[in-house]
Amino acid sequence: MLTLHICSLLLATAFTINCTSDYPQKMILTSSVADLRALPQANAHDLKLPTSDVKNPLQITQILLGEYIIAREELIDERGQAWIKINAPQQEFYRVPLGWHGFPGWIQKDQAMAVDSYPAHNLVVKNLLVNLLDENE
């Protein structure tokens, strides 16, 4: 509860704080695409997307709609934007000495939704039309 009050108070001021009371948290991406950033900073306003990592050095990768993520901490920036530090376990990569693990980085918090558990079925439709059947019908 104290963390919530501190974060709310912070929105009225121009400081940055970590809000970590409910983490780690399972989440699912709810926006069509989220930029996974090395730091919790938005793209420069004059940046035209898509770009290369030379013009946009904070860009790590992108997370897609429905991907599972694990939020590790929350940060409110000086503009009041909430960011979460995540791992993307469905985009594993290998790094010595850690081994295989999901891409770490920052996304805007409003691009994801907290869940108690991940859905049993996660699918990608590759055709323009597809019949989806509800097994309860």
ABEGO torsion letter per residue (X at the ends): XAAAAAAAAAAABABBBBBAAAOBBBBBBABABBBBBABBBBBBAABBOBBBAAABAABABBBBBGBBBBBABBBBBAAGBBBBBBBBAABBBBBOAAEBBBBBEBBBAAABBBBABBBABBBBBABABBBBBBAAX
